[in-house]
C-alpha cells in the first residue's frame, strides 16, 4: 500500500480510538502547523458561523467536494438533502461509509462526469483544489458540467494578503513569483506523507472576475475576521 494518504490514515485511527492524533502540515509560506484529527469530526455545535451558513444555503442535490470524514455531509443528509460525498482519500471514503453517508465516491472531482447537482459545496478553503489561477479557470469551467440549470457553488476561501504585511503596514510580495495566493503544502501523519501539492487562496475581487468570466453571478455571503469568506457563485438562466 502506498504511504500517501495521511488524512485517510488519521481519520481511520481516530475511528479506532486515537482521539488526540494530529496531522502535520508544512507549507512554503509559514511555519509548520498541525490539524487535530478531531477537527475533521466536528459537530454542528462546534462549527464556525460561516460553515453553518453554508449548510443552510445548500439546496437540492448536493456534491460535498473534499468531504473528509463527513462533518458536512452528515448534517446535510440528516436534513433530508440528497448528498454525494466525494474525496480522493481512500481512508476518508471508508470513514464516510462507516459513518453512514449513503452516497460516497472515491474520485478526483475533475474526472467526475455524467452526474449533475444543484449545489457544489467547497468548505475548509475547498476551492484550494484549483491549485493556481489556471486551475481556477479549469475548476469553474468543469463545475458547469456538474451543475443543473440555476445551480450554485458555495465555496470558502481566504485573502491571505495580510500574511505579507510588513511592520510599517506595506506589503512585501515577489511579483515574479506569481499570484500570492498560490501556496505549496505537504501533509504528514505517522509514516504517511502526501508529497508537495499546490493550493489556492483566492481574494474575492479576483474570484469575482473569474466567476463572471465563466457566466456565474457572484455574491459574498459571509466575511470572517482573518480574511476568510463564504461566496456563492450561481448559474443564470
N, C-alpha and C positions, 0 to 999 in steps of 0.2 A: 504494500500500500504506500502511495506517495505521501510524503510528510508535508503537504501543502494546504492543510485545512485547519488553521489554528482556531478559527471561530467554531467550526464544526466539532473539533475535539473538545474545546472548552465547554460548549453547551451540553455535550454528551456527558462530560464529567460532572457538570452541575446537576444534571438529572439523576446521576448516580450518587449524589450526596456531597460533592465538593463545592459547597456554597460560597467559599471565600476565595475562589480562584480569580486570577487576573490575566488579562491579555495584554501583552507589552506592545506598545505602538511607537515606532520610530518614524521620523519624517525628516525631510531636508530643510525644514523651516524652523522647527522648535526642538526643545529638549525631549528626551524620551518620556512617554506618558503611559498610563495604564487605563484599561477599561475593565472595571469589575464585571465579571461574567453575570453577576446578579442583575446588573443594569439591563441586560438583554431579556430579562424575565420580569420587568417591572409591570405592575398592575396599573389600571386607570388612575387609582388613587395616588400613584407615585409619578404620574406623567406631568410634564410641564403644560402650561396653558396652550401653547402652540400645538402640541400633539392632540390634546383634547378637542381643540377647534377643528383640526384636520379630520379627526374621526367623525365629528358632527357633520362636516361638509361632504363626506363620502355619500355617493348615491348609486343606485342600480347595481350593476355587476362591477366588482372591484378587483383590480390586479394590484396586490401588495408586492412591490418590487424590492428585492433585497430583504425578504421577510424575516430573516434571522430565526429567532426562537418563537416568533409568532405573537409578540406582545401587542401588535396592532391587528393582526388577522383575527385573533380570537375574540376580542370585544366587538369587532365588526360582524363576525359570524353570529355572536350572541344576540346582536340587534336584528338579525334576520336577513342581513345582506348576503348576496351570493359572492363569496370571496375566493379568489385563487391566490395562493401564496407561491411566489417564485424566488428561488435562490440558487446560486451556483455551488454552494457548500453542501456536500453530501451529508455531513453531520448535522447541519441545520435542517435540511429536508427531513431527515429521520426524526429530529426533535419535533418539527411541525406535525408530523404524522402521529408521533407518540402523544402529543399534547391535544390531539383531536381536531386539527384543522382538516376539513374534508377534502378540499381540492389543493393539491400540492404538486409543484413542478420543479425538478432539478434541471435548470436550464439557464443559459445566458439570455437575458431579455432581448438582446439584439437579434437572436436567432428564432425568437418566437413568432409564429405566423398562424394564419387560419383560425385565430380567435379574436374576438373583439369585446371591448369593455366600455362601461360608462365613465369609470374613474380609474386613473392610474395614480397610485399612491407611492410617493418617494420621500419617506421621512428619514430622520437621522442623517441629514445632509445627503439624502439619497441621489440627488441629481449629480453628485460627485462621480457616479459611474461613467459619466461622459468623458472624464479624464482630462480633457482640454477643450478649447473653443471649437476646434474642428469636430471633436466628438459631440459637442452640444448640438451642432448642426445635424449630425447623424442621428442623435437621440430624438430630437424634435421631429425630424422627418419620419423616422421609424415609428414614433408614437402615433402618428396619424393613421398608420396601417392597423393599429391596435385599438383605435377609438371608434365608438359608434358616433353617428351624427350628433352634434352638440355635446360630445364627450368632453371630459375635463382631466387635466393633470393637476394634482395637488403636490407641491414639492417644497421641501425645506432646503435652504442653503444659507450661506453667511457671506457678508462682505468682510474679508479679512484684512482690509487696508490698515486697520488700527495696529496690526502686528508689525507694520513697517514704520511706525511713527517714531521720530527721534525725540530727544529730550526737549528740544526747542519747539516742538509742535509740527515740524516739517516732516515729510515722508521721504524715506530713502529707498528707492526702487531701482533695480537694474533694468533699464528699458531694453537692454539687449537680451534679456533672459526670458522674454515672452510675457504673457499676461500673469500678473502677480498672484492670481487665484489658482494657478496650476501648481499643485503640490505633489510630491512623491512620498509614498508611505510604505511601510513594511510592518507586518504584524507577526508576533511570535507567541506561542503557547507551548510550554514544555519542549518537545522535540519537533513541533510543527512550526513551519515558517512559510509565510506567503510569498516571499520574494518582493522586490520593489514593484509597486504599481502606481499609476497616475490617478489623481483625484482632483476634481474641480470644485472650487468655491467660487460662486459667480455673484457679482454685485447686481442689485436689482435693475439698475439702468441698462446694463449690457444685456441682462436676461430679457428685459422688455423688448429691446431692439431685435434680438434673435427670435423671440416669440412672435412678434408682429410680422417679421420677415416670412415666417412659416405659416402665417394665417391664423394665429391664435389671438384671442383677446388676453390682456394681462391685468391682473389685479393683485395687490398685496393685501392679504387678509390679516396678517399679524406681524408686528416687528418686536423682536426681543431686545434685551439690553446689550448684548455682545455682538451686534451686527447680524444676528441670525433673523430669518424671516420665513413666513409661510406665504407662498404665492399660488394663485390659481390661474392656469392657462386653459382657456376654453376654445373649442372649435365653434365657429359661427355657422349658421345655416339652419 
